[in-house]
Amino acid sequence: MISVRSNNDPGQKNIEPASSDPIVKRLAEIQRAAPELEDMVTTYGVILPLLRDVDLHVIHVFLTQEQARNKLQAGIPLLQDTDIEFDIQAVADLFVALVNKLGSNGGRVAAPSIQVALKKGSLDAYNIVSLAAAGEKDKIMNAATAQTLDPEFLWTLAQFALKPAYYAVRRQIEHFVEQTGWDNGFCPVCGAQAVLGELRDNNLAKYLRCSRCGASWRSSRLQCHLCENDDHRTLGILYNDDKPDTVRLEVCYKCKGYIKVITTFSPIAPEIIAIEDLATLSLDYAAQKSGYISRSHLAS
C-alpha cells in the first residue's frame, strides 16, 4: 500500500533555484545549443525544480523481499497488481501549483488557458490527476478537447504532478531490483518503458532508465530492449555527428524500435532524465524520419 500525504500546500511554495542548480545549468546548456527548444526549456526550468523539492510524505511501502523476488523473476514490475493509494488532493494541489507557476513565469502558452479553466471551475484538478493516476489518457484528452485546451500538454502536466510520489516509492523499493536482477525493456519498479540507456564506467556497462520513477537497471549490451532480439546482424548503431563518443541511437531492424544511449561515468540523476531526453530530441527526429519507433514516447 502506498499513501501520499501533504502537510503543506505546494502552491504556496516559491522556489527560486540558484544558478548553481544542476537543473538550471543543464537547461541553459541546452538552450545555447538548441535555441529552437526554448519553449520546452522554459517549461522544464519552471516545473522540474518544484517537482524535485516538493515532499508528499509517502508512507512505507509494504513489500517483502520474497514478494519482490517472485515478481521480478516472473517479469512483473514491483508495483503491478499493487494497490497504490495516493492522497489525490495533495497531487491535485501540486498540479495547480505547476499550472500557476507556468502561467506566471512565461512558460508554455497553453498554461494560461488551463489556469483560466481551473479558476472558472470548468476543469477540476482533482479529477484530472485521478484520471492520470489510473492511466486514463483518453478521458483527459477528451476533457481538454472539449474545452479547446492542449490535450497532450494537460496529460503531460498531470503525469508530472505524479512524479514526486513515484520517486518516493522507487527510493524505497529499488534495492529489490539490485538484489534480484531484471533484464527487460520496461521498468522493474513502475512498468513504464525505458526512455534512455546509459553506458557507465570504464567498462561501459549498459543500464536502462525510467523517466516516470527514475529507476535504473542493468541491461544486455547486444539485445533490443523492446523485442529482445539478440542477433547482431539485425541490430545497428547510429551516431550523433556532433557528439559521436557520447550519444548514439541503438536500433533494431527487426521490430523497428530504438533507444537513445548516453555515455556517462555515473548514473543520471532521476530529475535530470527528462532533461537529457529533451537534449537528445534531434536523435528522436532522425530515428523517426528513418522509420524507427520509440515505445516509451508512444506510452507516455
Backbone as CSV, one residue per row, in Angstrom:
resi,resn,N_x,N_y,N_z,CA_x,CA_y,CA_z,C_x,C_y,C_z
1,MET,0.836,-1.186,0.000,0.000,0.000,0.000,0.880,1.249,0.000
2,ILE,0.528,2.203,-0.804,1.261,3.458,-0.834,0.298,4.581,-0.578
3,SER,0.628,5.405,0.379,-0.224,6.549,0.677,0.629,7.797,0.639
4,VAL,0.142,8.830,-0.019,0.872,10.086,-0.121,0.079,11.163,0.590
5,ARG,0.731,11.828,1.518,0.062,12.899,2.252,0.892,14.165,2.153
6,SER,0.247,15.293,2.229,0.966,16.558,2.194,0.474,17.437,3.321
7,ASN,1.413,17.928,4.137,1.052,18.840,5.214,1.078,20.289,4.758
8,ASN,1.602,20.502,3.539,1.705,21.851,3.023,0.987,21.953,1.699
9,ASP,0.600,23.146,1.340,0.029,23.403,0.028,1.179,23.725,-0.908
10,PRO,1.499,22.843,-1.882,2.615,23.116,-2.759,2.469,24.424,-3.506
11,GLY,1.222,24.875,-3.679,1.011,26.126,-4.377,1.568,27.315,-3.630
12,GLN,1.838,27.165,-2.354,2.368,28.261,-1.562,3.889,28.322,-1.592
13,LYS,4.531,27.289,-2.178,5.983,27.270,-2.206,6.483,28.177,-3.315
14,ASN,7.473,28.983,-3.022,8.061,29.871,-4.016,9.514,29.477,-4.180
15,ILE,9.767,28.568,-5.106,11.104,28.036,-5.282,11.816,28.821,-6.372
16,GLU,12.893,29.464,-6.025,13.708,30.188,-6.991,15.077,29.526,-7.036
17,PRO,15.280,28.579,-7.941,16.530,27.840,-7.962,17.730,28.738,-8.214
18,ALA,18.818,28.452,-7.525,20.039,29.224,-7.698,20.696,28.865,-9.015
19,SER,21.613,29.719,-9.469,22.280,29.479,-10.744,23.138,28.225,-10.711
20,SER,23.513,27.769,-9.508,24.301,26.545,-9.375,23.428,25.291,-9.422
21,ASP,22.129,25.462,-9.491,21.210,24.334,-9.561,21.527,23.525,-10.824
22,PRO,21.781,22.201,-10.698,22.121,21.393,-11.873,21.030,21.387,-12.934
23,ILE,19.772,21.486,-12.519,18.682,21.542,-13.491,18.793,22.799,-14.333
24,VAL,18.984,23.943,-13.674,19.076,25.219,-14.377,20.307,25.240,-15.283
25,LYS,21.430,24.745,-14.779,22.665,24.755,-15.561,22.532,23.895,-16.816
26,ARG,21.965,22.705,-16.675,21.840,21.819,-17.835,20.864,22.399,-18.859
27,LEU,19.784,22.991,-18.386,18.819,23.593,-19.306,19.435,24.777,-20.047
28,ALA,20.285,25.533,-19.358,20.953,26.661,-20.007,21.865,26.163,-21.131
29,GLU,22.525,25.037,-20.912,23.382,24.455,-21.942,22.561,24.034,-23.161
30,ILE,21.397,23.439,-22.888,20.527,23.015,-23.987,20.013,24.217,-24.757
31,GLN,19.660,25.264,-24.033,19.157,26.488,-24.669,20.190,27.081,-25.623
32,ARG,21.441,27.077,-25.183,22.503,27.630,-26.035,22.734,26.758,-27.270
33,ALA,22.651,25.441,-27.076,22.919,24.522,-28.179,21.745,24.395,-29.141
34,ALA,20.520,24.549,-28.629,19.327,24.365,-29.456,18.285,25.428,-29.121
35,PRO,18.442,26.648,-29.628,17.505,27.740,-29.318,16.057,27.419,-29.676
36,GLU,15.866,26.516,-30.631,14.507,26.163,-31.039,13.738,25.431,-29.941
37,LEU,14.441,24.968,-28.913,13.786,24.270,-27.800,13.436,25.208,-26.647
38,GLU,13.472,26.504,-26.897,13.267,27.482,-25.825,11.963,27.251,-25.060
39,ASP,10.900,26.935,-25.774,9.603,26.737,-25.127,9.662,25.619,-24.091
40,MET,10.228,24.471,-24.488,10.315,23.344,-23.570,11.339,23.596,-22.465
41,VAL,12.437,24.268,-22.803,13.442,24.594,-21.789,12.824,25.460,-20.697
42,THR,12.036,26.450,-21.099,11.381,27.324,-20.126,10.421,26.536,-19.247
43,THR,9.652,25.655,-19.869,8.701,24.829,-19.116,9.414,23.960,-18.090
44,TYR,10.450,23.263,-18.512,11.180,22.390,-17.603,11.857,23.192,-16.494
45,GLY,12.357,24.375,-16.836,13.022,25.197,-15.832,12.090,25.661,-14.738
46,VAL,10.814,25.790,-15.065,9.817,26.217,-14.080,9.382,25.058,-13.194
47,ILE,9.076,23.901,-13.803,8.411,22.853,-13.026,9.354,21.809,-12.424
48,LEU,10.499,21.512,-13.061,11.333,20.421,-12.545,11.932,20.699,-11.167
49,PRO,12.397,21.929,-10.874,12.876,22.164,-9.501,11.774,21.988,-8.460
50,LEU,10.552,22.374,-8.808,9.445,22.212,-7.875,9.154,20.741,-7.622
51,LEU,9.174,19.934,-8.675,8.916,18.501,-8.519,9.992,17.839,-7.674
52,ARG,11.235,18.254,-7.863,12.335,17.664,-7.103,12.259,18.022,-5.630
53,ASP,11.839,19.229,-5.328,11.912,19.720,-3.951,10.645,19.476,-3.131
54,VAL,9.510,19.199,-3.774,8.273,19.011,-3.023,8.305,17.677,-2.274
55,ASP,7.707,17.629,-1.113,7.652,16.414,-0.290,6.197,16.054,-0.055
56,LEU,5.769,14.924,-0.614,4.389,14.478,-0.438,4.244,13.434,0.663
57,HIS,5.320,13.191,1.414,5.284,12.341,2.605,4.688,10.954,2.330
58,VAL,5.327,10.221,1.464,4.875,8.863,1.151,5.179,7.941,2.326
59,ILE,4.192,7.148,2.725,4.395,6.227,3.835,5.120,4.972,3.343
60,HIS,5.525,4.124,4.273,6.299,2.927,3.949,5.529,2.003,3.011
61,VAL,6.233,1.470,2.031,5.649,0.510,1.096,5.844,-0.894,1.661
62,PHE,4.759,-1.612,1.829,4.834,-2.946,2.414,5.033,-3.982,1.310
63,LEU,6.300,-4.372,1.118,6.647,-5.360,0.107,7.820,-6.171,0.655
64,THR,7.595,-7.451,0.848,8.658,-8.283,1.409,9.672,-8.649,0.318
65,GLN,10.834,-9.076,0.743,11.865,-9.479,-0.196,11.401,-10.668,-1.044
66,GLU,10.695,-11.591,-0.409,10.205,-12.762,-1.146,9.177,-12.347,-2.197
67,GLN,8.249,-11.455,-1.830,7.251,-10.981,-2.783,7.920,-10.283,-3.960
68,ALA,8.901,-9.445,-3.633,9.605,-8.711,-4.681,10.356,-9.662,-5.605
69,ARG,11.058,-10.629,-5.030,11.824,-11.576,-5.834,10.910,-12.381,-6.748
70,ASN,9.768,-12.833,-6.230,8.835,-13.618,-7.037,8.308,-12.808,-8.224
71,LYS,8.012,-11.547,-7.967,7.509,-10.693,-9.041,8.570,-10.473,-10.111
72,LEU,9.751,-10.086,-9.679,10.806,-9.756,-10.631,11.226,-10.979,-11.446
73,GLN,11.309,-12.143,-10.800,11.689,-13.350,-11.526,10.624,-13.767,-12.535
74,ALA,9.390,-13.361,-12.283,8.292,-13.654,-13.215,8.135,-12.564,-14.272
75,GLY,9.004,-11.553,-14.236,8.926,-10.469,-15.214,7.818,-9.478,-14.930
76,ILE,7.431,-9.368,-13.659,6.340,-8.469,-13.267,6.921,-7.283,-12.502
77,PRO,6.630,-6.046,-12.910,7.118,-4.876,-12.168,6.612,-4.881,-10.731
78,LEU,7.385,-4.320,-9.845,7.062,-4.378,-8.418,5.723,-3.728,-8.083
79,LEU,5.326,-2.695,-8.814,4.073,-2.010,-8.490,2.860,-2.575,-9.212
80,GLN,3.064,-3.547,-10.091,1.916,-4.135,-10.777,1.093,-4.966,-9.802
81,ASP,-0.227,-4.863,-9.930,-1.157,-5.577,-9.059,-0.996,-5.166,-7.598
82,THR,-0.463,-3.994,-7.385,-0.352,-3.441,-6.030,-1.250,-2.217,-5.937
83,ASP,-2.092,-2.184,-4.936,-2.958,-1.020,-4.746,-2.115,0.178,-4.321
84,ILE,-2.150,1.225,-5.127,-1.387,2.437,-4.829,-2.371,3.528,-4.444
85,GLU,-2.371,3.888,-3.203,-3.322,4.878,-2.705,-2.621,6.215,-2.510
86,PHE,-2.877,7.136,-3.423,-2.319,8.474,-3.305,-3.279,9.377,-2.554
87,ASP,-2.728,10.383,-1.900,-3.552,11.487,-1.431,-3.776,12.354,-2.664
88,ILE,-4.862,12.068,-3.372,-5.096,12.722,-4.653,-5.186,14.240,-4.510
89,GLN,-5.687,14.710,-3.379,-5.800,16.159,-3.202,-4.429,16.820,-3.162
90,ALA,-3.458,16.150,-2.531,-2.105,16.700,-2.494,-1.513,16.763,-3.898
91,VAL,-1.757,15.722,-4.693,-1.269,15.713,-6.069,-1.998,16.775,-6.885
92,ALA,-3.309,16.936,-6.639,-4.073,17.968,-7.339,-3.551,19.361,-6.995
93,ASP,-3.197,19.577,-5.728,-2.618,20.865,-5.329,-1.304,21.124,-6.052
94,LEU,-0.509,20.070,-6.205,0.756,20.209,-6.920,0.503,20.513,-8.396
95,PHE,-0.486,19.861,-8.976,-0.856,20.128,-10.368,-1.226,21.596,-10.558
96,VAL,-2.035,22.126,-9.650,-2.426,23.536,-9.719,-1.198,24.436,-9.572
97,ALA,-0.283,24.054,-8.670,0.930,24.836,-8.470,1.764,24.880,-9.745
98,LEU,1.862,23.748,-10.446,2.608,23.699,-11.702,1.985,24.635,-12.738
99,VAL,0.671,24.564,-12.862,-0.032,25.413,-13.832,0.172,26.888,-13.495
100,ASN,0.036,27.230,-12.211,0.165,28.635,-11.800,1.587,29.152,-12.016
101,LYS,2.581,28.326,-11.722,3.963,28.768,-11.923,4.266,28.957,-13.405
102,LEU,3.742,28.075,-14.231,3.938,28.235,-15.668,3.211,29.469,-16.182
103,GLY,2.019,29.703,-15.651,1.242,30.849,-16.097,1.842,32.186,-15.704
104,SER,2.610,32.184,-14.611,3.172,33.447,-14.116,4.657,33.602,-14.397
105,ASN,5.272,32.573,-15.034,6.709,32.636,-15.291,7.048,32.534,-16.774
106,GLY,6.100,32.865,-17.619,6.385,32.871,-19.041,6.603,31.499,-19.635
107,GLY,5.911,30.495,-19.087,6.071,29.143,-19.605,5.241,28.912,-20.851
108,ARG,4.876,27.666,-21.086,4.142,27.309,-22.288,2.886,28.144,-22.434
109,VAL,2.568,28.542,-23.664,1.396,29.378,-23.910,0.115,28.638,-23.572
110,ALA,0.171,27.295,-23.514,-1.018,26.513,-23.180,-1.379,26.634,-21.710
111,ALA,-0.424,26.993,-20.858,-0.669,27.028,-19.420,-1.728,28.047,-19.006
112,PRO,-1.700,29.294,-19.515,-2.727,30.256,-19.086,-4.152,29.788,-19.356
113,SER,-4.372,29.087,-20.467,-5.717,28.587,-20.762,-6.164,27.571,-19.721
114,ILE,-5.249,26.696,-19.310,-5.571,25.722,-18.267,-5.790,26.444,-16.942
115,GLN,-4.986,27.453,-16.682,-5.112,28.247,-15.461,-6.494,28.888,-15.376
116,VAL,-6.968,29.439,-16.486,-8.292,30.070,-16.531,-9.379,29.026,-16.296
117,ALA,-9.238,27.857,-16.937,-10.240,26.804,-16.786,-10.321,26.321,-15.339
118,LEU,-9.187,26.242,-14.663,-9.183,25.840,-13.253,-9.864,26.881,-12.385
119,LYS,-9.592,28.145,-12.640,-10.197,29.216,-11.842,-11.702,29.300,-12.065
120,LYS,-12.132,29.072,-13.286,-13.559,29.110,-13.603,-14.291,27.888,-13.060
121,GLY,-13.560,26.823,-12.797,-14.190,25.601,-12.316,-14.642,24.679,-13.423
122,SER,-14.339,25.019,-14.682,-14.721,24.155,-15.792,-13.760,22.970,-15.934
123,LEU,-12.618,23.076,-15.263,-11.656,21.979,-15.223,-11.350,21.680,-13.770
124,ASP,-11.477,20.428,-13.382,-11.282,20.033,-11.996,-9.945,19.313,-11.835
125,ALA,-9.024,19.907,-11.076,-7.684,19.343,-10.909,-7.735,17.961,-10.271
126,TYR,-8.605,17.792,-9.305,-8.723,16.502,-8.607,-9.103,15.405,-9.600
127,ASN,-10.046,15.708,-10.469,-10.483,14.721,-11.459,-9.378,14.412,-12.457
128,ILE,-8.657,15.439,-12.882,-7.605,15.242,-13.880,-6.483,14.349,-13.339
129,VAL,-6.014,14.615,-12.134,-4.912,13.794,-11.604,-5.409,12.402,-11.229
130,SER,-6.682,12.276,-10.876,-7.246,10.942,-10.613,-7.228,10.113,-11.889
131,LEU,-7.618,10.729,-13.000,-7.589,10.037,-14.290,-6.157,9.690,-14.689
132,ALA,-5.231,10.609,-14.419,-3.825,10.363,-14.755,-3.274,9.194,-13.950
133,ALA,-3.611,9.135,-12.662,-3.140,8.053,-11.803,-3.671,6.704,-12.273
134,ALA,-4.861,6.725,-12.876,-5.477,5.491,-13.373,-5.056,5.175,-14.807
135,GLY,-4.241,6.053,-15.405,-3.793,5.835,-16.777,-4.854,6.110,-17.822
136,GLU,-5.858,6.903,-17.461,-6.970,7.188,-18.377,-6.630,8.380,-19.282
137,LYS,-5.690,8.175,-20.171,-5.246,9.270,-21.039,-6.354,9.753,-21.966
138,ASP,-7.118,8.844,-22.536,-8.168,9.226,-23.480,-9.185,10.171,-22.840
139,LYS,-9.530,9.915,-21.578,-10.517,10.767,-20.916,-9.960,12.166,-20.672
140,ILE,-8.677,12.246,-20.344,-8.063,13.560,-20.154,-7.990,14.291,-21.490
141,MET,-7.642,13.584,-22.547,-7.568,14.188,-23.873,-8.940,14.703,-24.303
142,ASN,-9.972,13.921,-24.031,-11.329,14.335,-24.396,-11.768,15.567,-23.605
143,ALA,-11.425,15.588,-22.311,-11.782,16.741,-21.481,-11.092,18.005,-21.983
144,ALA,-9.844,17.866,-22.386,-9.098,19.015,-22.904,-9.686,19.491,-24.221
145,THR,-9.974,18.565,-25.110,-10.512,18.923,-26.427,-11.853,19.626,-26.295
146,ALA,-12.673,19.172,-25.354,-13.996,19.775,-25.158,-13.896,21.233,-24.732
147,GLN,-12.758,21.620,-24.129,-12.589,22.999,-23.667,-11.520,23.746,-24.469
148,THR,-11.165,23.183,-25.627,-10.145,23.758,-26.510,-8.822,24.014,-25.774
149,LEU,-8.466,23.098,-24.898,-7.168,23.142,-24.236,-6.213,22.212,-24.979
150,ASP,-4.921,22.341,-24.711,-3.926,21.492,-25.352,-3.956,20.106,-24.692
151,PRO,-4.468,19.074,-25.385,-4.637,17.757,-24.761,-3.335,17.134,-24.275
152,GLU,-2.308,17.127,-25.117,-1.046,16.499,-24.730,-0.387,17.234,-23.566
153,PHE,-0.499,18.549,-23.579,0.106,19.331,-22.505,-0.601,19.085,-21.179
154,LEU,-1.930,18.976,-21.215,-2.686,18.704,-19.994,-2.309,17.329,-19.441
155,TRP,-2.223,16.333,-20.308,-1.831,14.984,-19.881,-0.428,14.985,-19.292
156,THR,0.497,15.674,-19.959,1.882,15.705,-19.501,1.996,16.366,-18.133
157,LEU,1.291,17.465,-17.923,1.333,18.145,-16.624,0.796,17.248,-15.513
158,ALA,-0.282,16.519,-15.810,-0.849,15.610,-14.810,0.159,14.504,-14.469
159,GLN,0.851,13.994,-15.476,1.869,12.988,-15.236,3.022,13.535,-14.399
160,PHE,3.424,14.766,-14.686,4.489,15.385,-13.905,4.080,15.547,-12.440
161,ALA,2.820,15.869,-12.196,2.354,16.052,-10.823,2.454,14.761,-10.015
162,LEU,2.422,13.625,-10.700,2.523,12.333,-10.026,3.967,11.899,-9.776
163,LYS,4.921,12.543,-10.446,6.308,12.109,-10.378,6.885,12.059,-8.955
164,PRO,6.671,13.076,-8.102,7.273,13.008,-6.760,6.859,11.766,-5.978
165,ALA,5.625,11.332,-6.169,5.174,10.128,-5.476,5.887,8.899,-6.030
166,TYR,6.011,8.821,-7.342,6.736,7.697,-7.950,8.199,7.693,-7.523
167,TYR,8.811,8.875,-7.459,10.199,8.965,-6.995,10.332,8.403,-5.577
168,ALA,9.405,8.802,-4.704,9.468,8.373,-3.306,9.291,6.862,-3.178
169,VAL,8.376,6.309,-3.966,8.160,4.860,-3.945,9.399,4.131,-4.463
170,ARG,9.951,4.617,-5.562,11.135,3.981,-6.133,12.307,3.954,-5.160
171,ARG,12.499,5.036,-4.418,13.606,5.067,-3.451,13.461,3.985,-2.392
172,GLN,12.234,3.610,-2.070,12.007,2.607,-1.038,12.236,1.176,-1.525
173,ILE,11.959,0.919,-2.798,11.934,-0.483,-3.236,12.935,-0.828,-4.335
174,GLU,13.720,0.150,-4.809,14.627,-0.144,-5.910,15.732,-1.134,-5.516
175,HIS,16.038,-1.256,-4.218,17.085,-2.196,-3.810,16.706,-3.635,-4.138
176,PHE,15.401,-3.929,-4.234,14.985,-5.279,-4.598,15.472,-5.633,-6.006
177,VAL,15.500,-4.637,-6.879,15.942,-4.870,-8.256,17.422,-5.211,-8.268
178,GLU,18.205,-4.504,-7.474,19.645,-4.760,-7.410,19.918,-6.159,-6.870
179,GLN,19.087,-6.619,-5.942,19.300,-7.925,-5.339,18.875,-9.076,-6.246
180,THR,17.838,-8.849,-7.050,17.258,-9.933,-7.854,17.695,-9.882,-9.310
181,GLY,17.827,-8.685,-9.854,18.157,-8.546,-11.266,16.915,-8.406,-12.128
182,TRP,17.110,-7.884,-13.339,15.994,-7.615,-14.257,16.590,-7.330,-15.620
183,ASP,16.077,-7.965,-16.660,16.620,-7.740,-17.990,15.494,-7.573,-19.001
184,ASN,14.622,-6.605,-18.731,13.529,-6.278,-19.636,13.642,-4.812,-20.043
185,GLY,12.933,-4.448,-21.105,12.988,-3.076,-21.592,12.051,-2.128,-20.893
186,PHE,11.220,-2.649,-19.992,10.319,-1.789,-19.224,10.753,-1.772,-17.762
187,CYS,10.331,-0.767,-17.047,10.833,-0.505,-15.703,10.433,-1.595,-14.711
188,PRO,11.381,-2.102,-13.919,11.075,-3.124,-12.920,10.296,-2.584,-11.729
189,VAL,10.244,-1.264,-11.592,9.509,-0.662,-10.477,8.077,-0.324,-10.883
190,CYS,7.914,0.532,-11.913,6.571,1.024,-12.250,6.020,0.493,-13.558
191,GLY,6.852,-0.144,-14.371,6.364,-0.751,-15.610,6.422,0.136,-16.838
192,ALA,6.863,1.397,-16.713,6.968,2.276,-17.874,8.130,1.831,-18.763
193,GLN,8.034,2.115,-20.057,9.110,1.768,-20.972,10.347,2.616,-20.697
194,ALA,11.511,2.037,-20.886,12.757,2.785,-20.732,12.795,3.927,-21.739
195,VAL,13.277,5.072,-21.304,13.339,6.237,-22.190,14.755,6.506,-22.659
196,LEU,15.748,6.081,-21.882,17.148,6.288,-22.225,17.971,5.079,-21.796
197,GLY,19.138,4.941,-22.432,20.119,3.979,-21.980,21.379,4.713,-21.558
198,GLU,22.166,4.083,-20.696,23.434,4.655,-20.255,24.537,3.614,-20.410
199,LEU,25.694,4.048,-20.886,26.902,3.218,-20.859,27.787,3.817,-19.780
200,ARG,27.975,3.073,-18.684,28.615,3.635,-17.498,30.013,3.065,-17.257
201,ASP,30.786,3.886,-16.562,32.101,3.499,-16.059,33.052,3.148,-17.215
202,ASN,34.241,2.701,-16.846,35.243,2.342,-17.851,34.852,1.089,-18.630
203,ASN,34.032,0.244,-18.013,33.609,-0.990,-18.679,32.432,-0.786,-19.626
204,LEU,31.852,0.416,-19.598,30.697,0.743,-20.441,29.549,-0.249,-20.259
205,ALA,29.272,-0.578,-18.996,28.125,-1.430,-18.697,26.855,-0.667,-19.054
206,LYS,25.899,-1.378,-19.626,24.674,-0.733,-20.106,23.562,-0.809,-19.063
207,TYR,22.930,0.333,-18.840,21.783,0.432,-17.941,20.663,1.141,-18.677
208,LEU,19.431,0.793,-18.344,18.260,1.486,-18.871,17.662,2.359,-17.786
209,ARG,17.001,3.448,-18.206,16.447,4.402,-17.240,14.973,4.656,-17.503
210,CYS,14.237,4.799,-16.414,12.810,5.103,-16.459,12.605,6.582,-16.163
211,SER,11.865,7.257,-17.014,11.616,8.682,-16.812,10.502,8.923,-15.793
212,ARG,9.599,7.955,-15.650,8.479,8.158,-14.724,8.922,8.137,-13.266
213,CYS,9.690,7.110,-12.875,10.069,6.991,-11.463,11.567,7.157,-11.231
214,GLY,12.366,7.193,-12.299,13.802,7.384,-12.158,14.599,6.119,-11.929
215,ALA,13.971,4.954,-12.040,14.660,3.688,-11.779,15.775,3.440,-12.792
216,SER,16.730,2.598,-12.380,17.882,2.231,-13.206,18.079,0.732,-13.099
217,TRP,18.342,0.059,-14.231,18.579,-1.376,-14.170,19.530,-1.819,-15.274
218,ARG,20.307,-2.845,-14.956,21.323,-3.363,-15.882,20.645,-4.030,-17.073
219,SER,21.257,-3.878,-18.249,20.680,-4.439,-19.463,21.771,-5.084,-20.308
220,SER,21.386,-6.053,-21.111,22.324,-6.690,-22.031,22.773,-5.692,-23.089
221,ARG,24.069,-5.702,-23.424,24.604,-4.767,-24.398,24.078,-5.055,-25.806
222,LEU,24.071,-6.325,-26.196,23.693,-6.692,-27.559,22.315,-7.339,-27.579
223,GLN,21.306,-6.535,-27.274,19.937,-7.042,-27.292,18.973,-5.878,-27.408
224,CYS,17.981,-6.010,-28.259,16.951,-4.982,-28.372,16.128,-4.975,-27.089
225,HIS,15.970,-3.812,-26.482,15.248,-3.741,-25.209,13.747,-3.900,-25.399
226,LEU,13.278,-3.860,-26.651,11.843,-3.966,-26.908,11.412,-5.384,-27.283
227,CYS,12.113,-5.988,-28.248,11.690,-7.318,-28.711,12.657,-8.424,-28.305
228,GLU,13.731,-8.052,-27.575,14.732,-9.000,-27.081,15.510,-9.692,-28.207
229,ASN,15.477,-9.118,-29.383,16.279,-9.631,-30.491,17.755,-9.487,-30.152
230,ASP,18.517,-10.579,-30.236,19.941,-10.537,-29.911,20.816,-10.953,-31.093
231,ASP,20.255,-10.901,-32.283,21.003,-11.216,-33.494,21.741,-9.959,-33.945
232,HIS,23.058,-9.951,-33.820,23.830,-8.742,-34.112,23.673,-8.287,-35.560
233,ARG,23.258,-9.196,-36.436,23.069,-8.827,-37.842,21.848,-7.949,-38.049
234,THR,20.929,-7.955,-37.089,19.714,-7.138,-37.211,19.654,-6.048,-36.142
235,LEU,20.807,-5.709,-35.578,20.924,-4.614,-34.620,21.924,-3.603,-35.170
236,GLY,21.648,-2.330,-34.972,22.541,-1.313,-35.506,22.743,-0.158,-34.566
237,ILE,23.734,0.665,-34.881,24.048,1.844,-34.087,24.177,3.036,-35.023
238,LEU,23.501,4.118,-34.684,23.601,5.373,-35.430,24.212,6.404,-34.501
239,TYR,25.236,7.078,-34.953,25.944,8.028,-34.104,25.498,9.457,-34.357
240,ASN,25.594,10.263,-33.305,25.356,11.699,-33.409,26.624,12.342,-33.973
241,ASP,26.505,13.013,-35.108,27.679,13.600,-35.746,28.373,14.621,-34.852
242,ASP,27.580,15.334,-34.019,28.161,16.361,-33.157,28.859,15.759,-31.935
243,LYS,28.327,14.634,-31.442,28.885,14.012,-30.244,28.995,12.496,-30.444
244,PRO,29.849,12.059,-31.356,29.898,10.631,-31.696,30.338,9.728,-30.551
245,ASP,31.049,10.284,-29.567,31.567,9.448,-28.484,30.657,9.406,-27.259
246,THR,29.642,10.257,-27.219,28.838,10.355,-26.004,27.357,10.027,-26.187
247,VAL,26.832,10.164,-27.387,25.409,9.922,-27.613,25.233,9.111,-28.893
248,ARG,24.365,8.109,-28.831,24.099,7.319,-30.025,22.701,6.735,-29.985
249,LEU,22.262,6.244,-31.131,20.990,5.546,-31.242,21.266,4.058,-31.436
250,GLU,20.616,3.228,-30.655,20.663,1.799,-30.886,19.333,1.404,-31.517
251,VAL,19.396,0.804,-32.700,18.186,0.493,-33.455,18.084,-1.005,-33.712
252,CYS,16.854,-1.436,-33.877,16.581,-2.844,-34.175,15.894,-2.912,-35.526
253,TYR,16.528,-3.613,-36.483,15.942,-3.732,-37.811,14.724,-4.649,-37.805
254,LYS,14.611,-5.471,-36.783,13.521,-6.450,-36.734,12.199,-5.816,-36.309
255,CYS,12.193,-5.107,-35.181,10.943,-4.511,-34.684,10.843,-3.024,-34.973
256,LYS,11.920,-2.434,-35.532,11.988,-1.002,-35.857,11.951,-0.122,-34.610
257,GLY,12.347,-0.679,-33.494,12.426,0.108,-32.266,13.803,0.740,-32.120
258,TYR,13.890,1.717,-31.232,15.188,2.344,-30.977,15.233,2.885,-29.556
259,ILE,16.443,3.174,-29.105,16.618,3.837,-27.822,17.866,4.710,-27.909
260,LYS,17.825,5.855,-27.258,18.972,6.754,-27.200,19.869,6.323,-26.051
261,VAL,21.166,6.276,-26.305,22.122,5.787,-25.305,23.198,6.842,-25.080
262,ILE,23.424,7.181,-23.813,24.370,8.211,-23.426,25.532,7.582,-22.668
263,THR,26.742,7.981,-23.005,27.922,7.518,-22.268,28.157,8.435,-21.071
264,THR,28.249,7.854,-19.885,28.382,8.656,-18.669,29.175,7.872,-17.623
265,PHE,29.897,8.560,-16.767,30.661,7.884,-15.726,29.774,7.481,-14.547
266,SER,28.716,8.241,-14.300,27.828,7.963,-13.169,26.383,8.073,-13.622
267,PRO,25.446,7.461,-12.893,24.041,7.498,-13.292,23.512,8.932,-13.364
268,ILE,22.676,9.178,-14.344,22.000,10.466,-14.455,21.010,10.583,-13.301
269,ALA,20.994,11.725,-12.625,20.054,11.930,-11.522,18.624,11.804,-12.044
270,PRO,17.719,11.181,-11.269,16.348,10.980,-11.747,15.681,12.239,-12.275
271,GLU,15.910,13.386,-11.605,15.253,14.617,-12.045,15.863,15.195,-13.318
272,ILE,17.002,14.635,-13.748,17.664,15.118,-14.955,17.315,14.267,-16.174
273,ILE,16.720,13.098,-15.969,16.431,12.188,-17.080,15.569,12.862,-18.141
274,ALA,14.514,13.538,-17.715,13.640,14.215,-18.682,14.408,15.281,-19.455
275,ILE,15.373,15.923,-18.806,16.163,16.960,-19.467,17.076,16.344,-20.515
276,GLU,17.708,15.216,-20.198,18.579,14.560,-21.172,17.762,14.006,-22.339
277,ASP,16.545,13.592,-22.066,15.653,13.164,-23.139,15.383,14.337,-24.078
278,LEU,15.163,15.513,-23.492,14.941,16.722,-24.290,16.200,17.100,-25.066
279,ALA,17.363,17.000,-24.421,18.620,17.391,-25.046,18.937,16.548,-26.282
280,THR,18.409,15.341,-26.322,18.685,14.435,-27.443,17.479,14.314,-28.372
281,LEU,16.611,15.311,-28.368,15.392,15.261,-29.171,15.702,15.156,-30.662
282,SER,16.815,15.731,-31.095,17.169,15.656,-32.514,17.379,14.207,-32.957
283,LEU,17.831,13.357,-32.030,18.007,11.942,-32.359,16.657,11.253,-32.555
284,ASP,15.654,11.675,-31.781,14.308,11.131,-31.986,13.813,11.471,-33.383
285,TYR,14.014,12.720,-33.783,13.577,13.130,-35.113,14.275,12.306,-36.195
286,ALA,15.594,12.123,-36.022,16.355,11.374,-37.010,15.891,9.925,-37.081
287,ALA,15.653,9.330,-35.914,15.217,7.932,-35.881,13.840,7.773,-36.510
288,GLN,12.927,8.643,-36.141,11.563,8.531,-36.644,11.489,8.835,-38.141
289,LYS,12.362,9.732,-38.613,12.429,10.017,-40.044,12.881,8.788,-40.815
290,SER,13.681,7.951,-40.159,14.171,6.720,-40.796,13.235,5.544,-40.574
291,GLY,12.089,5.781,-39.931,11.086,4.732,-39.773,11.142,3.955,-38.489
292,TYR,11.967,4.418,-37.512,12.037,3.727,-36.226,11.040,4.332,-35.244
293,ILE,10.671,3.548,-34.241,9.635,3.959,-33.282,10.145,3.780,-31.864
294,SER,9.884,4.793,-31.016,10.216,4.679,-29.604,8.950,4.359,-28.821
295,ARG,8.877,3.158,-28.270,7.692,2.774,-27.494,7.513,3.638,-26.250
296,SER,8.600,4.172,-25.709,8.498,4.990,-24.496,7.677,6.240,-24.752
297,HIS,7.807,6.847,-25.935,7.054,8.050,-26.229,5.612,7.732,-26.614
298,LEU,5.400,6.563,-27.230,4.040,6.160,-27.529,3.243,5.905,-26.258
299,ALA,3.914,5.416,-25.215,3.233,5.050,-23.959,3.096,6.203,-23.006
300,SER,3.779,7.313,-23.257,3.789,8.418,-22.300,2.506,9.216,-22.343
